[in-house]
Amino acid sequence: MCGIAGWIEWDKDLRREEAVLQGMGRTLARRGPDAGGTWFGPSAALAHRRLVVIDPEGGAQPMRRRSGERNCVLVYNGELYNAAELRRELESLGHFFRTRSDTEVLLFSYIAWGTACPEHLNGIFAFAVWDEGAESLFLARDRLGIKPLFFTRRGNALLFGSELKALLSHPAVPAELDAQGLAEVFAVGPARTPGHGVFRGIEEVLPGEWVRYDRGGLRRGRYWRLESRPHLDDLPTTAAKVRELLEDAVERQLVSDVPLVTLLSGGLDSSAVTAFAAAAGRRAGGDPTRTFAVDFAGRERDFQPNAFQPELDGPWAERVAAFLGTRHRSISLENDAVVEGLGAALRFRDLPGMADVDTSLYLFFRELKKEATVALSGEGADEIFGGYPWCHREEPLRADTFPWSLRLPDRVALLAPDLAARIRPEDYVRERYREALSEVPRLGGENPDAARRREILYLNITRFLPTLLDRKDRMSMGVGFEVRVPFLDHRLVEYVWNIPWDMKNHGGAAKGILRLALAGLLPDDCLNRRKMPYPSTHDPAYSEAFRQRLLGVLNDPASPLVPLLDVAAVREVAATERTPEGFKPWFSQLMGRPQLFAYLVQLDWWLREYKVSIC
């Protein structure tokens, strides 16, 4: 993984702007701690930060190659899992390779196929190619949006970067919020509308999209989207196909020249990925697969079972590790570190996020970085197979809004009346929700229940999943660590999308088809275990720490957040007793009262540290 940034401006010699470009690159140094490089042309400047995973000697960037009369320069963040196949195909077309890096494979893929290049790729990627002769910039992002890519236009200039901070470091890009940006952080956040960069004028290359910028202007094209079609395979064939696709995805993603591990919570998804990885390792005759879990110190003492999380993961992770013969380690996080790490998590994400969930991931990856550089994760299975509670419960299924955010009125009640009047949060969220539903690829002849499940799964994949992918990318790359997600191999996603809901829920169990597909790979009790969400802290000291910090914000006349809040309403929430109702989630399954306190504190920090102005 890496960080990329660049700047195109017509009729301006950007070779004189080296200091600015270097500054953009420096903001991404954590994404690529191993090396950095820049390239300058008359109207183009590119920066790259590298995390070495494959071909340490040959993968340096920016990478420039010539084919005939054509010169192209590439900066790239990601991994290609079909690089070997692409290399053979490109060699048959006459291209000659100097390295064994997937970077060179990607560059020649663009030279060979142009805007159709991304259609040939299996991987996670965000990249930019400058075509010197055509004076054109080509940006593209992977199908599910696993790797980030933002851009902004300022006059006849276009700037791009892996993270918002790279753009905000440019003197032409102030940290400004308009009404839409305010609605994003106060009504949608910690989610974010796809394509919306929150800060005024900043956009995002969408998953499965390319953007081309030349003297004629900017054009956008979609090279991939979900398509609905009848599923013709019977149950045994479907289960076998799911297993085959997942196993192939895991094996492709084990390629690495640096130490690789798997994340193992003891849940079905991470256990499946680990089982396939361990089996591949045994066939290769290597050392046992190393697995890691994360939890909070004192969680056994503080844990309060609820409908979303009735039990702890730890014993299950140990059980799966013993069954698969992995070298397992559980990393326990102290509450003080989780509290103090929230500021770092904010700086990695550039936006207020998911409180202790963000921080715990950052601290977890920071510890893993001492022993490895790459991990495989079970992220994405719940989104594509329908594992979340809101895919099965009547209230969210009937709700006319995003099912992970049913308590919007509670959030609106905390806003200052003039802010609420300006951003109209209920209308804004309703519009974003209708916009999402308008995109759903319908399947003719579906009954209303099946059609609604298809809507929910589409919302999962295109609106909720990006929040988790943002979180995982920023928290891992914040410490120079790469996380891969086999469940989001686009071939598996495409296939599972069209499996009928009744078959997905085979046997009346959430993700039943996945459980059937994995039969014999894991112990039966592990296969049949119900979904547990990623752990969040139950330590009352965490809630109290951020309650006190929030009260401090409310008492600070210099706080930029206070004018945006109904202070009396926020004080009332902060004064309520710690009760089960007080912990009812206001976002996803994990963000309750303690996370609300932390989110508001993060908002205050963000407005101050990023010097955000409201316009």
Secondary structure, DSSP 8 states (H G I E B T S, - for coil): -EEEEEEEETT--GGGGHHHHHHHHHTTTTT-BSEEEEEE-SSEEEEEEE---S-TTT--SSEEEEETTEEEEEEEEEEETTHHHHHHHHHHTT---SS--HHHHHHHHHHHHGGGGGGG--EEEEEEEEETTTTEEEEEE-TT--S--EEEEETTEEEEESSHHHHHTSTT---EE-HHHHHIIIIITTS--TTB-SSTTEEE--TTEEEEEETTEEEEEES-----------HHHHHHHHHHHHHHHHHHTT--SS-EEEE--SSHHHHHHHHHHHHHHHHHT----EEEEEEETTHHHH----SS--S-SHHHHHHHHHHHT-EEEEEEE-HHHHHHTHHHHHHHHSS---THHHHHHHHHHHHHTTT-SEEE--TTHHHHHT-SGGGT-HHHHH-SS-TT---HHHHHTTB-HHHHHHH-HHHHHHHHHHHHHHH----TT--HHHHHHHHHHHHIIIIIHHHHHHHHHHHHHTTT-EEE-GGG-HHHHHHHHTS-HHHHTGGG-TTHHHHHHTBTTB-HHHHT-----------HHHHHHHHHHHHHHHT-TT-SSGGGB-HHHHHHHHHS---TGGGS-SBTTTB-HHHHHHHHHHHHHHHHHTT-EE-
